[in-house]
Amino acid sequence: MQRIATTVRLNRSVLQFDDAAHARLEQYLAESAALLEGDPDPQEILADLEQAVADQCTRRMRPGQTVVTLAELQPALEEIGALQAPGAETASAHTVREPAVRSLQQISEGAVISGVCAGLARYLNLNATLLRVVAVLLLLGTGGAMVLVYLSLMVLMPYAPLQPGGEPIRWLPAKTRAFMEYIRVKLGVDRPRNVTA
């Protein structure tokens, strides 16, 4: 029998980590705890740090991915940064950098039409399939008016950068992405990109 993943509770979030990512996470948290010795409230700082790690890992996971690997964890830890010992550099040096603000973007990987539902699901931390079912029910319940909302979101929401080595994009989302990026440039929402052949 082989262990595939370890379930870890990070503050309010529960995630599964593969063995290499779990070992790196334990090392990072142990180093942070050691730096907080003598701090009046290390548990609160560690809880905030754990939540930041969970948020960053969740943001980096592809739709449908259930296990955090080093590919998601290491960039998350680099973005959060190392904890500094109290009294180093500034008075608030022992605080953790705030996690990057989540942005609302269309996600082409795993998309069915354009990636609006996948992007909303990642932003709201929901299941993309559940959000798609709700969108179809709203489409039927509004007599088709939901199509206008979806088209508006397609124009207004920018696309997330494609993940290198990520899930291949289906034909329809790829064509939709190319068309919507063209429309966004023509409307002046985005700047044209230089494409090299």
C-alpha positions in Angstrom: 0.0 0.0 0.0 1.3 3.5 -0.9 0.2 6.8 0.6 -0.8 9.2 -2.2 -1.7 12.3 -0.3 -1.8 13.7 3.2 -4.8 15.8 4.3 -3.7 18.9 6.1 -5.8 21.5 7.9 -4.4 25.0 7.4 -6.4 27.4 9.7 -9.9 27.2 8.2 -9.0 25.3 5.0 -8.4 21.6 4.4 -6.2 20.6 1.5 -4.5 17.4 0.4 -0.7 17.5 -0.3 1.5 15.0 -2.0 4.5 13.8 0.1 7.1 16.2 -1.3 4.8 19.2 -0.9 3.8 18.1 2.6 7.4 17.8 3.7 8.2 21.3 2.3 5.1 22.7 4.0 6.1 21.2 7.4 9.6 22.6 7.0 8.3 26.1 6.1 5.9 26.1 9.1 8.5 24.8 11.5 11.0 27.5 10.4 8.3 30.1 10.9 7.3 28.8 14.3 11.0 28.9 15.4 11.2 32.5 14.3 8.2 33.4 16.4 9.6 32.1 19.7 9.2 34.9 22.3 6.4 36.6 20.3 3.4 37.4 22.5 0.9 35.8 20.1 2.6 33.2 17.8 -0.6 31.2 17.3 -2.4 34.0 15.6 0.5 34.8 13.3 0.9 31.1 12.4 -2.9 30.8 11.8 -2.7 33.8 9.4 0.3 32.3 7.7 -1.4 28.9 7.3 -4.5 30.6 5.8 -2.3 32.6 3.4 -0.6 29.3 2.3 -4.0 27.7 1.8 -5.4 30.6 -0.2 -2.3 30.8 -2.5 -2.3 27.0 -3.1 -6.0 27.0 -3.9 -5.6 29.9 -6.3 -2.9 28.0 -8.2 -4.7 24.7 -8.4 -6.2 23.8 -11.8 -9.9 23.1 -12.0 -10.5 19.5 -10.9 -7.1 19.2 -9.2 -7.5 17.8 -5.7 -3.9 17.4 -4.5 -1.4 20.2 -4.0 2.0 19.5 -5.4 5.4 21.3 -5.1 4.4 23.0 -8.4 1.7 24.9 -6.6 3.2 25.1 -3.1 6.7 26.5 -4.0 5.5 29.6 -5.9 2.9 30.2 -3.1 5.6 30.2 -0.5 7.8 32.4 -2.6 4.9 34.9 -3.0 4.2 34.9 0.7 7.8 35.2 1.6 9.8 34.2 4.6 8.8 35.2 8.1 11.3 37.7 9.7 12.5 37.5 13.3 10.9 40.0 15.6 12.9 43.2 15.8 14.5 42.7 12.4 14.4 45.7 10.0 11.0 47.2 11.0 8.7 47.1 13.9 6.2 45.1 12.0 8.7 42.7 10.3 7.2 39.6 11.9 3.9 40.1 10.0 3.3 38.2 6.9 2.9 39.9 3.6 -0.8 40.1 2.6 -1.7 37.5 -0.1 -2.2 38.9 -3.6 -5.7 40.1 -4.3 -7.6 37.4 -6.2 -8.6 38.7 -9.6 -11.7 37.7 -11.5 -10.5 36.1 -14.8 -11.8 33.6 -17.3 -10.0 30.3 -17.2 -9.6 28.5 -20.5 -8.2 25.2 -19.0 -11.3 23.0 -18.3 -13.7 25.5 -19.9 -16.8 24.4 -21.7 -17.6 27.6 -23.6 -15.3 30.5 -22.6 -14.2 30.0 -19.0 -16.5 32.4 -17.3 -18.0 29.8 -14.9 -14.5 28.3 -14.2 -13.2 31.8 -13.5 -16.1 32.7 -11.2 -15.8 29.3 -9.5 -12.2 29.9 -8.7 -12.8 33.5 -7.6 -15.7 32.5 -5.3 -14.0 29.2 -4.2 -16.9 27.1 -5.5 -17.2 24.0 -7.6 -17.2 24.9 -11.4 -19.8 22.2 -12.2 -22.2 23.5 -9.5 -21.8 27.0 -10.9 -22.5 25.8 -14.5 -25.7 24.0 -13.3 -26.8 27.3 -11.6 -26.1 29.2 -14.8 -28.2 26.8 -16.9 -31.0 27.0 -14.4 -30.8 30.8 -14.5 -30.8 30.6 -18.3 -34.0 28.6 -18.3 -35.6 30.7 -15.5 -34.9 34.1 -17.1 -36.2 33.1 -20.5 -32.7 33.5 -22.1 -31.8 36.8 -20.5 -28.9 35.1 -18.8 -27.2 34.8 -22.3 -26.7 38.6 -22.2 -25.1 38.4 -18.7 -22.8 35.6 -19.9 -21.8 37.5 -23.0 -21.2 40.7 -20.9 -18.9 38.7 -18.6 -17.1 37.2 -21.6 -16.3 40.7 -22.8 -15.5 42.3 -19.4 -13.5 39.5 -17.7 -9.9 39.2 -18.8 -8.4 35.8 -19.4 -6.0 34.2 -16.9 -2.6 33.4 -18.4 -2.4 29.8 -19.7 -0.5 27.4 -17.3 2.6 25.9 -18.9 2.1 22.2 -19.1 -1.5 22.6 -18.0 -4.6 20.9 -19.2 -5.1 21.2 -23.0 -7.8 23.6 -24.0 -10.8 22.3 -25.9 -11.6 23.5 -29.4 -14.6 25.8 -28.5 -12.9 27.6 -25.6 -9.7 28.1 -27.7 -11.7 29.7 -30.5 -13.8 31.7 -28.1 -10.6 33.0 -26.3 -9.0 34.1 -29.6 -12.2 35.9 -30.7 -12.9 37.5 -27.3 -9.3 38.7 -27.1 -9.7 40.3 -30.5 -13.0 41.9 -29.5 -11.4 43.2 -26.2 -8.6 44.8 -28.2 -11.0 46.4 -30.7 -13.1 47.8 -27.8 -10.0 49.2 -26.2 -10.4 47.0 -23.0 -7.0 45.3 -23.6 -3.9 46.4 -25.4 -2.8 44.4 -28.4 -0.1 41.9 -27.8 3.0 41.4 -30.0 2.8 37.8 -31.4 6.0 36.4 -32.8 5.9 33.6 -35.4 
